Amino acid sequence: MSDKKENKKDILKDAPKEETSKVKSQKENEKTSDEKISDKKTIEKDVEEKSEEEILNEKLQKVSDKYLRLSAEFDNYRKRTLKEKIDLMKTASENVLTQLLKVVDDFERASKAMKESEDVKSIKKGMLLIQNKFSDFLKKNGIKEIDAMNKTFDTDLHEALTKIPVEDKKSKGKVVDMIEKGYFLNGKVIRFAKVVVGE
């Protein structure tokens, strides 16, 4: 009997160990399968992230290339337009100077006539013709005189060289004398009229 009791004890001792080991091995298997699943998910996630990262890198590369091309294209455009502006200015000034040479020719002829002729009236008449021709030339090229005499002094148009006392109250604050004419070029002041203002 005592042997039977001992066998039962052994069986009881062994039984929980076996069950415990079975349970442990099942838990380990579950852990292993869970780990495998989570590892698989992690790998899939990494692959997805890498592919998204690769896609973003490709997009970034395309945008960078496009930016570089546009930047180079704009730089070329800027250089080309700058060159065109310089050429246009040279051409425009050439046209103006060619027209101005006609007036210079007239002055040379007048100078030669003054040396050869004693007739002051004809020389005076010739000089007035040249002056009118030159005034027409200026008008054709957008230059216009600033009308300053007897006008109210305007700092946007006039430069006061001096002020003088005036008896007429209407002349106070107005231009009473012009030392040097002022000019507009296409509506913009290119030279202020140098004037004397009454006070």
Secondary structure as UniProt FT lines:
FT   HELIX           2..116
FT   HELIX           120..140
FT   TURN            141..142
FT   STRAND          143..145
FT   TURN            149..150
FT   TURN            155..157
FT   STRAND          158..164
FT   HELIX           169..171
FT   TURN            172..173
FT   STRAND          174..180
FT   STRAND          183..185
FT   TURN            186..187
FT   STRAND          188..191
FT   STRAND          193..198
//
